[in-house]
């Protein structure tokens, strides 16, 4: 079989199994695939097939910046006219954070979503790591640097395509950092993982102040926060009677309240208010790599 005969054979064989055809992580990476998919999908839709697909890109951005893309554009027009496009970027909920996992333990004992992990045991760390893998879809993880008003903010682990970052408490609070740094993180990533969060004491006032500022910045951007901590939020900052009326104690009460709220389903349903400039950066980077 060759040419049209081969395409017709594939179509007939596919439709013999059913007319609802599902594609997960749909993408187009080169002109040969683009032209083949154009012929295949056109024929499937003409014969009454129902196409259901998930993708990191809307149809209009498929094969964006690709060579001879003009030959592929009519297929995009066909997809947009025949398929109902649902944008998860516009969704108020990240369903991956609220759905039950295989063990059915998406909720903790208090009924909150399991995005706050307590303990240093291996099982807790594995659940934390597993959620990170789920939200980054198993894609490449690497370090990157954010430019903040001429200064650099180092991100040790990030999935740029998924807009997910991972830090240790020390990365964020043990170094000189301010609100602008934390706001840049909140505007760049819709989900932030923070591990090794300790129990704080009054004499660690600089760490306390940075943590307060960090939580405020992430909260204002509706960032989804996943924490692996030594203790629960209500036990995170301990002070003695002599210092219980200090400013940091009152400020941390608000921070503790926000940490609790950020675990709730209502908060997790909120739409991230950061920008999506990162996606354009990725498109340009991929095009440069492709041309090279």
C-alpha positions in Angstrom: 0.0 0.0 0.0 1.2 3.5 -0.9 0.1 7.1 -0.8 -3.7 7.5 -0.7 -4.2 3.7 -0.5 -2.2 3.7 2.8 -4.1 6.7 4.2 -7.5 5.2 3.3 -6.5 1.9 4.9 -5.5 3.6 8.2 -8.8 5.6 8.2 -11.0 2.5 7.5 -9.2 0.5 10.1 -9.5 3.3 12.7 -13.2 3.8 12.1 -13.9 0.1 12.2 -13.0 0.3 15.9 -15.2 3.3 16.6 -15.9 6.9 15.6 -14.8 8.6 18.8 -11.1 9.1 18.6 -9.0 10.5 21.5 -5.6 12.0 21.4 -3.7 13.0 24.6 -0.9 15.6 24.5 -1.6 16.4 20.9 1.3 18.3 19.2 2.9 18.9 15.8 6.7 19.2 15.5 7.7 19.0 11.9 6.3 19.6 8.4 5.9 15.9 7.5 3.7 15.3 10.5 1.8 18.5 9.9 0.9 17.5 6.3 0.1 13.9 7.3 -2.2 15.0 10.1 -3.9 17.4 7.8 -4.9 14.6 5.4 -5.7 12.2 8.1 -8.0 14.5 10.2 -9.7 15.9 7.2 -10.7 12.5 6.0 -11.8 11.4 9.5 -14.0 14.4 10.1 -15.5 14.1 6.6 -16.5 10.5 7.5 -18.2 11.5 10.8 -15.5 10.8 13.3 -15.6 12.7 16.6 -12.1 14.0 17.7 -11.3 14.6 21.3 -7.8 15.9 22.1 -5.8 17.5 24.9 -2.9 19.7 24.1 -0.7 22.3 25.7 -1.5 24.6 22.8 -4.8 25.9 21.3 -5.3 24.9 17.7 -4.2 28.3 16.4 -0.7 27.7 18.0 -0.1 24.2 16.7 3.2 24.0 14.8 3.7 27.7 15.6 6.8 29.1 13.9 7.3 25.9 11.9 8.7 25.7 8.4 6.1 26.0 5.6 3.5 26.5 8.3 1.2 28.1 5.7 0.5 24.7 4.3 -0.8 23.6 7.7 -3.0 26.6 8.4 -6.1 25.3 6.5 -6.1 22.3 8.8 -6.1 24.7 11.8 -9.1 26.4 10.3 -10.8 23.1 9.9 -10.2 22.1 13.6 -11.5 25.4 14.8 -14.7 25.1 12.7 -15.4 21.5 13.5 -14.2 21.2 17.1 -15.3 23.0 20.3 -12.1 24.4 21.9 -12.1 24.5 25.7 -9.2 26.5 27.3 -8.0 25.2 30.6 -5.8 28.3 31.0 -9.1 30.2 31.5 -10.4 27.6 34.1 -10.8 28.7 37.7 -9.5 25.4 38.9 -6.4 23.3 38.5 -8.2 19.9 38.6 -4.9 18.0 39.0 -4.6 19.5 42.5 -8.1 18.6 43.7 -8.7 15.2 42.0 -8.4 12.0 44.0 -5.3 10.0 43.3 -5.1 6.2 43.1 -4.8 5.9 46.9 -7.8 8.2 47.4 -5.9 10.4 49.8 -6.2 13.8 48.2 -7.6 15.2 51.4 -5.9 15.3 54.8 -7.5 14.6 58.2 -8.9 18.1 58.5 -10.7 17.9 55.1 -8.2 20.2 53.4 -6.7 19.4 50.0 -3.4 17.6 50.4 -1.1 20.3 49.2 0.5 20.7 52.6 2.7 17.7 53.6 4.0 17.4 57.2 6.8 15.1 58.2 10.3 14.0 57.3 9.5 10.3 56.7 10.1 8.7 53.3 6.4 8.1 52.6 5.5 11.8 53.0 8.4 12.9 50.8 7.4 10.4 48.1 3.8 11.8 48.0 5.2 15.3 47.7 7.6 14.2 44.9 4.7 12.3 43.2 2.5 15.4 43.0 5.4 17.4 41.6 5.8 14.8 38.8 2.1 14.8 38.1 1.9 18.6 37.8 5.1 18.7 35.6 3.8 15.9 33.4 7.2 14.1 33.6 8.8 16.8 31.4 12.4 18.0 31.7 13.2 19.9 34.9 16.0 22.4 35.0 17.3 25.5 36.7 16.6 29.0 35.4 17.2 32.6 36.3 14.6 35.4 36.6 15.6 39.0 35.9 14.1 41.2 38.6 14.9 44.9 38.2 18.5 44.1 37.1 19.0 41.5 39.8 18.9 37.7 39.3 16.5 35.3 41.1 17.8 31.7 40.8 15.2 29.0 40.4 16.8 25.6 41.1 14.1 23.4 39.6 11.4 24.5 37.1 9.2 23.2 34.3 8.9 26.2 32.1 6.3 24.6 29.9 4.0 23.7 32.9 4.8 27.0 34.8 5.7 25.0 37.9 8.7 25.7 40.1 10.3 24.0 43.1 12.4 25.5 45.8 13.7 24.7 49.3 12.9 27.0 52.2 16.6 28.0 52.2 16.5 29.0 48.5 13.8 31.5 49.3 14.3 32.7 52.8 17.8 32.0 53.9 19.2 34.5 51.4 18.6 38.2 51.0 15.4 38.5 49.1 12.5 41.0 49.0 8.9 41.4 47.8 10.0 42.1 44.2 11.7 38.8 44.0 8.8 36.9 45.4 6.3 38.7 43.2 8.4 37.8 40.1 8.1 34.2 41.1 4.4 34.5 41.6 3.9 36.1 38.3 6.1 33.5 36.5 4.8 30.3 38.0 1.2 29.3 38.7 2.3 26.5 41.1 5.2 26.6 43.5 6.5 23.7 45.6 8.5 24.5 48.7 10.3 21.8 50.7 12.3 21.6 53.9 10.1 24.3 55.6 11.2 24.3 59.3 9.7 25.3 62.6 10.7 28.9 63.2 11.8 30.6 66.4 11.7 34.2 67.4 15.4 34.7 67.1 15.1 33.8 63.4 13.2 37.0 62.8 14.7 37.6 59.3 13.5 34.2 58.1 10.1 34.9 59.6 9.8 38.3 57.8 10.8 36.8 54.5 8.3 33.9 54.8 5.5 36.4 55.6 6.5 38.5 52.5 6.7 35.3 50.4 3.3 34.0 51.3 1.7 37.5 50.7 3.2 37.7 47.2 2.1 34.2 46.2 -1.3 34.7 47.8 -1.9 38.0 45.9 -1.1 36.2 42.6 -3.4 33.2 43.5 -0.4 30.9 43.1 -1.1 27.3 44.1 1.3 26.4 46.9 2.5 22.9 47.8 4.6 22.6 51.0 6.6 19.9 52.6 7.1 21.1 56.2 8.4 20.0 59.6 5.2 21.0 61.3 1.6 22.2 60.7 1.0 25.9 60.0 -0.3 26.6 63.5 2.9 25.3 65.0 5.3 26.8 62.5 6.3 29.9 64.4 6.9 29.5 68.2 7.5 32.4 70.6 7.8 32.6 74.4 5.6 34.7 76.6 8.1 37.5 76.7 7.8 38.0 72.9 4.2 37.1 72.2 3.2 40.7 71.5 5.9 41.5 69.0 4.9 42.7 65.5 6.0 39.5 63.8 3.6 37.5 65.9 0.6 39.5 64.8 1.9 39.5 61.1 2.4 35.8 61.2 -1.2 35.3 62.4 -2.3 36.6 59.0 0.3 34.5 57.2 -0.9 31.4 59.1 -4.5 32.2 58.1 -3.5 32.6 54.4 -1.5 29.3 54.5 -4.7 27.5 55.7 -6.8 29.2 53.1 -4.3 28.3 50.3 -5.1 24.6 51.1 -8.8 25.0 50.6 -10.7 23.9 47.5 -12.1 27.5 47.2 -8.7 28.9 46.9 -7.5 26.2 44.5 -10.4 27.1 42.3 -9.1 30.6 41.9 -7.6 31.6 38.6 -3.9 32.4 38.7 -3.4 36.1 38.1 0.2 35.9 36.9 1.1 36.5 33.3 1.6 34.0 30.5 4.6 35.7 28.9 6.6 32.5 29.6 4.7 30.7 26.9 5.9 33.2 24.2 9.4 32.8 25.6 9.2 29.1 25.1 7.9 29.4 21.6 10.8 31.6 20.6 13.3 29.3 22.3 11.9 26.2 20.6 12.0 28.0 17.2 15.6 28.9 17.6 16.5 25.3 18.6 14.5 24.0 15.6 16.2 26.3 13.1 19.7 25.4 14.5 
